Amino acid sequence: MADLVDLPFDHPAHADRDPQLSKTRFPPAKPTARRIFTVAELTSEVRELLETTYGGIWIDGELSNYRRWRTGHVYFTLKDAGAQLKGVMFRSAVRHLRFTPDDGMRVIVQGRLSVYEPKGEYQIVCEHMEPHGIGALQLAFEQLKRRLELEGLFDPSRKRPLPTLPRKIGIVTSIDGAALRDIIHILGRRYPNVHLVIRPVRVQGEGAGNDIAQALNQTAKLSGVDVIIVGRGGGSIEDLWAFNEEVVARAIVASTIPIISAIGHETDFTIADFVADLRAPTPSAAAEMVVTRKDEFRAQIDRMQERLRNGASMRIHSEQARVRSLEQRPGLAAWPTRLALTGRRVVDLSHGLSRATRRFVGRGQRRYHELRLRLEGRDLRRAVGRITTRLTFSKGRLAREITRHISERREPLVALAGRLENLSPLGVLGRGYAVCWNGDRTGIVSDASSVEKGDAVHITLHRGELGCKVVTTKRPSTSTEIRTSTE
C-alpha cells in the first residue's frame, strides 16, 4: 500500500523494483468487450470497492473545517502536507467522544472509506477519534478542567467549611466497594453515635456520572444532612472517569451542603476533587476529616472550662483583695458596725410595716363585708321580685273591677238602647213609612196646606232619599190628593 501511495502507477521504477508486486497486483490487461458506465454506476462500483477494501482503516491527520450540525452529525477535513480527505462522523459515534475536537488538532481516526455519490467525493466515515500523542480521556480532562477553572468553580472563596461535629453524614458511593467499609469503620470508631445516610450508586461504567449527580442532588435535599462524602477506591483513569464528567462537577457546585471528595488514591486527581469543598486523599482520610475525635473534642471543652474556672477564680481573688483594701481605709473602719445597726433598723421597720399593713388590710376587709351586707339588702333582683308579685296581684284586682264595672253599666245602657230603638224614626221607616222634608230641609212637611203646587220636597226612605215636586195638593177637609213627581 505504501508503494502505491509513494509512487505513481505509471512510474517505471515501480515495476523494476518489485516485479512480483507488479505481477500480482497489475496483471496484463486482457482484451475485453467494450462496456460503457454511467456516472452513477461507476461511482457506485467505486464506493463498493472502497468500502470492501478499506473497511477498518486508521488515518493520522490534522483537523480542519470541523463543524457540528443541528442533526448531531460532525463534518470535517483531515489533511497533511500533501493531501486532504473529507470525513463525517454520525451522531451515534459522536456520542462516545471523550474530548472536544477543534481545528488544528492532530488526531487519529478509525473508520471506513466510502463515496458521497451526489458529489462524487470519497470520504472517511469516522467511527472513532482520539488525539495524537495524548490519550482522549486525558485531553478531555484537561479541556473540562480549563473551562471550569475559567468559570471560577475552583475558587477557594466559594468553598464552604465543614461542620465541627455533624449529626448526620451522607455517603454517596458503591454499596459493594471497600471505600464504604473503610468509611463506616473509621466513623464508628471515632464517632459511634453519628447518623449515616448511605446512597448506593454505580461509580464506573456508562451512565455512572448521571447516577452520581442524581444521588448528590437527592442526598443534599434530605433533612438534617450536614456533610456529604462522595468517592470510591482507586483505579485507572477509565475507572475513575465518572468523577471527571461535567454533570458530577455541576451537581457538587449546586449542592447547598459541604461535600468531601474522596476518590482513588492520594496520587489520583479528578474534576470532582477540584470543585469539592474539601479533597481527601483516600476514603479513609475523608472519614477522619469529617469528624473530630470525640475525646479530643471533650479535651478541648475541658481545657476551655479550666481556663474559664481559672479566670473566674482570679477575678474573685482580685475583687476580695480590693474589698479588704477598702475596709482598711480610715473612713470605712466602723463600716461593719454601721452596716449591722442599719440592718437592725431595717428589720424593725420591716416588722412595723408588716403590722401596719395587716391592720390596714383588716380594716379594709371589715368595711368590705359591711358594704357587701348593705348591698345584698338592697339587691335589685330581690326588690324586682317583690314588685313583680305586687304588680301581678294588682293587675288581677284591676281586671276584676273593670269587668264588674262594665257589667254594671252595660245593663241600663242596653235598656236605654232598646227604648231608643223603639222611638227611633228609622224603625218606622224600616216598616215602609217615609219622612217628607220641605225644599231647604228646614222642616218636616206634616200638613198638605204648608206646601203649594210646584214646591220641591225631599222624601227620606228607609234606604235613600227622593227629590219630588208637588203637582197637586189635597186638603184634609176636602180630601185633596197630593201627587208628586219625582225629578
SEVO-598376 format. One line per 10 residues: number of its first residue (from 1); their letters; for each residue z, x, y of C-alpha. Coordinates in steps of 0.25 Angstrom, whole numbers, plus 5000, padded with zeros to 4 digits. Example, Ala and Ser with C-alpha at 12.3 -4.5 7.8 and 13.67 -1.06 7.14 Angstrom:
BEGIN
1) AS) 5031/5049/4982 ~ 5029/5055/4996 $
//
This chain:
BEGIN
1) MADLVDLPFD) 5000/5000/5000 ~ 5003/5012/5009 ~ 4989/5017/5007 ~ 4983/5004/5010 ~ 4990/5003/5024 ~ 4989/5018/5028 ~ 4974/5020/5025 ~ 4962/5011/5028 ~ 4956/5004/5016 ~ 4943/5012/5018 $
11) HPAHADRDPQ) 4949/5025/5021 ~ 4942/5035/5011 ~ 4954/5044/5009 ~ 4961/5032/5003 ~ 4953/5031/4990 ~ 4953/5046/4989 ~ 4968/5048/4990 ~ 4971/5037/4979 ~ 4959/5034/4971 ~ 4968/5026/4961 $
21) LSKTRFPPAK) 4973/5017/4972 ~ 4958/5015/4977 ~ 4954/5011/4963 ~ 4965/5001/4960 ~ 4966/4994/4974 ~ 4952/4994/4978 ~ 4943/4993/4967 ~ 4928/4994/4969 ~ 4922/4981/4975 ~ 4914/4973/4965 $
31) PTARRIFTVA) 4903/4965/4969 ~ 4907/4950/4971 ~ 4901/4937/4975 ~ 4901/4934/4989 ~ 4914/4926/4994 ~ 4916/4920/5008 ~ 4930/4918/5012 ~ 4934/4908/5023 ~ 4945/4914/5033 ~ 4955/4905/5027 $
41) ELTSEVRELL) 4952/4909/5012 ~ 4953/4924/5016 ~ 4966/4922/5023 ~ 4972/4914/5012 ~ 4968/4925/5002 ~ 4973/4936/5011 ~ 4986/4928/5012 ~ 4988/4926/4997 ~ 4984/4941/4995 ~ 4995/4946/5005 $
51) ETTYGGIWID) 5006/4936/5000 ~ 5003/4941/4986 ~ 5002/4956/4988 ~ 5013/4957/4999 ~ 5023/4947/4995 ~ 5036/4954/4998 ~ 5033/4965/5007 ~ 5043/4973/5016 ~ 5038/4977/5030 ~ 5044/4986/5041 $
61) GELSNYRRWR) 5041/4984/5055 ~ 5045/4981/5070 ~ 5047/4966/5074 ~ 5038/4961/5085 ~ 5036/4947/5091 ~ 5048/4942/5084 ~ 5048/4927/5086 ~ 5057/4915/5080 ~ 5051/4901/5082 ~ 5057/4888/5082 $
71) TGHVYFTLKD) 5054/4885/5068 ~ 5063/4897/5064 ~ 5051/4906/5059 ~ 5050/4920/5064 ~ 5037/4927/5068 ~ 5036/4942/5071 ~ 5027/4954/5070 ~ 5030/4967/5062 ~ 5024/4980/5068 ~ 5024/4995/5067 $
81) AGAQLKGVMF) 5016/5005/5074 ~ 5003/5002/5067 ~ 5003/4987/5064 ~ 5009/4974/5065 ~ 5012/4962/5056 ~ 5015/4947/5059 ~ 5027/4941/5052 ~ 5034/4928/5050 ~ 5048/4924/5045 ~ 5051/4910/5042 $
91) RSAVRHLRFT) 5063/4903/5045 ~ 5069/4903/5031 ~ 5069/4918/5031 ~ 5073/4920/5046 ~ 5086/4912/5042 ~ 5090/4925/5034 ~ 5088/4935/5045 ~ 5101/4943/5047 ~ 5097/4949/5061 ~ 5089/4945/5073 $
101) PDDGMRVIVQ) 5075/4951/5073 ~ 5069/4956/5086 ~ 5056/4962/5091 ~ 5056/4977/5090 ~ 5066/4977/5078 ~ 5061/4985/5065 ~ 5062/4976/5053 ~ 5059/4976/5038 ~ 5053/4962/5034 ~ 5050/4957/5020 $
111) GRLSVYEPKG) 5040/4946/5017 ~ 5026/4943/5012 ~ 5013/4945/5019 ~ 5005/4933/5022 ~ 4994/4928/5031 ~ 4995/4918/5042 ~ 4981/4911/5039 ~ 4979/4903/5052 ~ 4978/4917/5060 ~ 4975/4926/5048 $
121) EYQIVCEHME) 4987/4935/5051 ~ 4994/4942/5040 ~ 5009/4942/5042 ~ 5022/4944/5034 ~ 5031/4932/5030 ~ 5045/4939/5032 ~ 5056/4935/5023 ~ 5066/4945/5026 ~ 5068/4954/5038 ~ 5078/4966/5040 $
131) PHGIGALQLA) 5080/4976/5051 ~ 5074/4990/5048 ~ 5085/5001/5046 ~ 5097/4992/5049 ~ 5101/4980/5040 ~ 5099/4966/5044 ~ 5113/4962/5043 ~ 5118/4974/5052 ~ 5107/4971/5062 ~ 5111/4956/5063 $
141) FEQLKRRLEL) 5126/4960/5064 ~ 5122/4969/5076 ~ 5114/4959/5083 ~ 5124/4948/5082 ~ 5136/4957/5086 ~ 5128/4962/5098 ~ 5125/4947/5102 ~ 5139/4942/5100 ~ 5145/4954/5108 ~ 5136/4951/5120 $
151) EGLFDPSRKR) 5141/4937/5119 ~ 5155/4942/5121 ~ 5160/4937/5107 ~ 5166/4951/5104 ~ 5174/4952/5117 ~ 5189/4955/5115 ~ 5193/4946/5126 ~ 5189/4933/5119 ~ 5197/4936/5106 ~ 5210/4929/5104 $
161) PLPTLPRKIG) 5223/4935/5100 ~ 5229/4932/5086 ~ 5242/4923/5086 ~ 5254/4931/5083 ~ 5259/4922/5071 ~ 5248/4912/5067 ~ 5254/4900/5060 ~ 5240/4896/5053 ~ 5229/4906/5049 ~ 5215/4902/5046 $
171) IVTSIDGAAL) 5207/4911/5036 ~ 5192/4910/5034 ~ 5187/4918/5022 ~ 5183/4917/5008 ~ 5193/4910/4998 ~ 5189/4920/4987 ~ 5190/4933/4995 ~ 5200/4944/4995 ~ 5202/4943/5010 ~ 5208/4929/5009 $
181) RDIIHILGRR) 5218/4934/4999 ~ 5222/4946/5007 ~ 5224/4938/5020 ~ 5233/4928/5012 ~ 5241/4939/5006 ~ 5244/4946/5019 ~ 5247/4933/5027 ~ 5256/4929/5016 ~ 5264/4942/5017 ~ 5264/4943/5032 $
191) YPNVHLVIRP) 5266/4929/5036 ~ 5269/4920/5024 ~ 5271/4907/5031 ~ 5257/4907/5038 ~ 5248/4895/5036 ~ 5234/4899/5031 ~ 5221/4891/5033 ~ 5210/4896/5023 ~ 5196/4892/5026 ~ 5187/4897/5014 $
201) VRVQGEGAGN) 5173/4902/5017 ~ 5161/4910/5012 ~ 5161/4924/5018 ~ 5148/4928/5014 ~ 5134/4923/5010 ~ 5124/4913/5016 ~ 5131/4903/5025 ~ 5145/4911/5025 ~ 5144/4913/5040 ~ 5143/4898/5043 $
211) DIAQALNQTA) 5155/4895/5033 ~ 5164/4905/5040 ~ 5160/4900/5054 ~ 5163/4885/5050 ~ 5176/4890/5043 ~ 5181/4897/5056 ~ 5178/4884/5064 ~ 5185/4875/5055 ~ 5197/4885/5054 ~ 5198/4886/5069 $
221) KLSGVDVIIV) 5199/4871/5071 ~ 5211/4870/5061 ~ 5224/4866/5068 ~ 5234/4877/5069 ~ 5226/4889/5064 ~ 5230/4901/5073 ~ 5220/4912/5068 ~ 5209/4913/5058 ~ 5205/4925/5049 ~ 5191/4926/5045 $
231) GRGGGSIEDL) 5186/4936/5035 ~ 5182/4941/5021 ~ 5183/4954/5013 ~ 5173/4966/5014 ~ 5159/4967/5010 ~ 5145/4971/5014 ~ 5138/4967/5027 ~ 5131/4956/5020 ~ 5145/4951/5014 ~ 5151/4950/5028 $
241) WAFNEEVVAR) 5139/4945/5035 ~ 5144/4931/5036 ~ 5154/4936/5047 ~ 5143/4942/5055 ~ 5136/4929/5057 ~ 5136/4923/5071 ~ 5141/4910/5067 ~ 5154/4916/5062 ~ 5155/4924/5075 ~ 5153/4911/5083 $
251) AIVASTIPII) 5164/4904/5075 ~ 5174/4915/5077 ~ 5172/4915/5092 ~ 5172/4900/5093 ~ 5186/4899/5086 ~ 5198/4896/5094 ~ 5207/4903/5085 ~ 5208/4918/5083 ~ 5200/4924/5072 ~ 5202/4937/5064 $
261) SAIGHETDFT) 5190/4943/5057 ~ 5193/4950/5044 ~ 5180/4953/5037 ~ 5178/4964/5027 ~ 5184/4978/5028 ~ 5188/4986/5040 ~ 5174/4992/5042 ~ 5167/4979/5041 ~ 5163/4972/5055 ~ 5157/4958/5057 $
271) IADFVADLRA) 5153/4950/5068 ~ 5166/4941/5065 ~ 5174/4954/5068 ~ 5169/4955/5082 ~ 5171/4941/5086 ~ 5184/4938/5079 ~ 5197/4939/5087 ~ 5202/4950/5078 ~ 5196/4958/5068 ~ 5203/4962/5055 $
281) PTPSAAAEMV) 5198/4974/5047 ~ 5201/4966/5034 ~ 5206/4952/5030 ~ 5220/4958/5026 ~ 5221/4964/5040 ~ 5217/4951/5046 ~ 5229/4944/5039 ~ 5238/4955/5045 ~ 5233/4954/5059 ~ 5234/4938/5059 $
291) VTRKDEFRAQ) 5249/4938/5057 ~ 5261/4947/5061 ~ 5271/4951/5050 ~ 5282/4941/5051 ~ 5293/4951/5050 ~ 5286/4959/5062 ~ 5286/4946/5070 ~ 5301/4944/5067 ~ 5304/4958/5070 ~ 5297/4956/5084 $
301) IDRMQERLRN) 5305/4944/5086 ~ 5318/4951/5082 ~ 5314/4962/5092 ~ 5312/4953/5103 ~ 5325/4945/5100 ~ 5332/4958/5100 ~ 5326/4962/5114 ~ 5330/4948/5119 ~ 5344/4950/5114 ~ 5346/4964/5120 $
311) GASMRIHSEQ) 5340/4959/5133 ~ 5350/4947/5134 ~ 5362/4956/5130 ~ 5359/4966/5141 ~ 5357/4955/5151 ~ 5371/4949/5147 ~ 5378/4962/5148 ~ 5371/4965/5161 ~ 5376/4951/5167 ~ 5390/4953/5161 $
321) ARVRSLEQRP) 5391/4967/5168 ~ 5387/4960/5181 ~ 5397/4950/5179 ~ 5408/4960/5177 ~ 5404/4968/5189 ~ 5404/4955/5198 ~ 5418/4952/5192 ~ 5423/4965/5197 ~ 5420/4963/5211 ~ 5432/4960/5221 $
331) GLAAWPTRLA) 5427/4947/5225 ~ 5426/4942/5211 ~ 5439/4947/5206 ~ 5446/4934/5205 ~ 5434/4926/5201 ~ 5438/4923/5187 ~ 5451/4917/5193 ~ 5444/4909/5203 ~ 5434/4904/5193 ~ 5445/4899/5184 $
341) LTGRRVVDLS) 5452/4892/5195 ~ 5439/4886/5199 ~ 5437/4881/5184 ~ 5450/4875/5184 ~ 5447/4868/5197 ~ 5434/4863/5191 ~ 5442/4858/5179 ~ 5452/4850/5188 ~ 5440/4844/5196 ~ 5433/4840/5183 $
351) HGLSRATRRF) 5445/4833/5178 ~ 5447/4825/5191 ~ 5432/4822/5192 ~ 5433/4817/5178 ~ 5445/4808/5181 ~ 5439/4802/5194 ~ 5426/4799/5186 ~ 5433/4792/5175 ~ 5441/4783/5186 ~ 5429/4780/5193 $
361) VGRGQRRYHE) 5421/4776/5181 ~ 5433/4768/5177 ~ 5433/4760/5190 ~ 5418/4758/5189 ~ 5419/4753/5175 ~ 5430/4743/5179 ~ 5422/4738/5191 ~ 5410/4736/5182 ~ 5418/4728/5172 ~ 5423/4719/5183 $
371) LRLRLEGRDL) 5409/4717/5189 ~ 5404/4714/5175 ~ 5414/4703/5172 ~ 5411/4697/5186 ~ 5396/4697/5184 ~ 5398/4691/5170 ~ 5406/4679/5176 ~ 5394/4677/5186 ~ 5384/4679/5175 ~ 5371/4671/5179 $
381) RRAVGRITTR) 5368/4668/5165 ~ 5381/4660/5163 ~ 5380/4653/5177 ~ 5366/4649/5174 ~ 5370/4643/5160 ~ 5381/4635/5167 ~ 5372/4630/5178 ~ 5361/4627/5168 ~ 5371/4618/5160 ~ 5375/4610/5172 $
391) LTFSKGRLAR) 5361/4608/5177 ~ 5357/4603/5163 ~ 5369/4593/5163 ~ 5366/4589/5178 ~ 5351/4587/5174 ~ 5355/4577/5163 ~ 5364/4569/5172 ~ 5354/4568/5183 ~ 5343/4564/5173 ~ 5352/4553/5168 $
401) EITRHISERR) 5356/4548/5182 ~ 5341/4548/5187 ~ 5338/4539/5174 ~ 5349/4530/5177 ~ 5346/4528/5192 ~ 5331/4526/5189 ~ 5335/4515/5179 ~ 5344/4508/5189 ~ 5333/4508/5200 ~ 5322/4504/5190 $
411) EPLVALAGRL) 5327/4490/5187 ~ 5328/4484/5201 ~ 5314/4491/5204 ~ 5308/4484/5192 ~ 5313/4470/5196 ~ 5308/4472/5211 ~ 5295/4477/5206 ~ 5294/4464/5197 ~ 5297/4455/5209 ~ 5288/4463/5218 $
421) ENLSPLGVLG) 5277/4461/5207 ~ 5279/4446/5207 ~ 5278/4445/5223 ~ 5266/4455/5224 ~ 5253/4448/5228 ~ 5246/4458/5219 ~ 5251/4450/5207 ~ 5246/4437/5213 ~ 5232/4444/5216 ~ 5232/4448/5201 $
431) RGYAVCWNGD) 5233/4433/5197 ~ 5219/4430/5205 ~ 5224/4428/5219 ~ 5219/4435/5231 ~ 5224/4438/5245 ~ 5215/4435/5258 ~ 5217/4444/5270 ~ 5211/4442/5284 ~ 5200/4451/5289 ~ 5208/4462/5294 $
441) RTGIVSDASS) 5219/4461/5283 ~ 5230/4458/5292 ~ 5234/4445/5285 ~ 5232/4437/5273 ~ 5224/4424/5274 ~ 5232/4413/5269 ~ 5226/4401/5277 ~ 5212/4398/5278 ~ 5213/4394/5292 ~ 5216/4408/5296 $
451) VEKGDAVHIT) 5202/4412/5294 ~ 5189/4407/5299 ~ 5175/4407/5293 ~ 5169/4420/5293 ~ 5182/4428/5293 ~ 5183/4440/5284 ~ 5195/4441/5274 ~ 5199/4450/5263 ~ 5204/4445/5249 ~ 5213/4454/5241 $
461) LHRGELGCKV) 5211/4452/5226 ~ 5219/4458/5214 ~ 5209/4469/5213 ~ 5201/4472/5226 ~ 5198/4464/5239 ~ 5187/4455/5244 ~ 5181/4455/5259 ~ 5178/4440/5262 ~ 5172/4431/5273 ~ 5177/4417/5276 $
471) VTTKRPSTST) 5166/4407/5274 ~ 5173/4394/5275 ~ 5188/4390/5276 ~ 5195/4378/5271 ~ 5208/4373/5277 ~ 5219/4369/5268 ~ 5219/4355/5274 ~ 5205/4353/5273 ~ 5203/4361/5261 ~ 5193/4370/5267 $
481) EIRTSTE) 5187/4380/5258 ~ 5187/4395/5261 ~ 5175/4402/5256 ~ 5173/4417/5257 ~ 5162/4426/5255 ~ 5164/4440/5251 ~ 5158/4450/5259 $
//
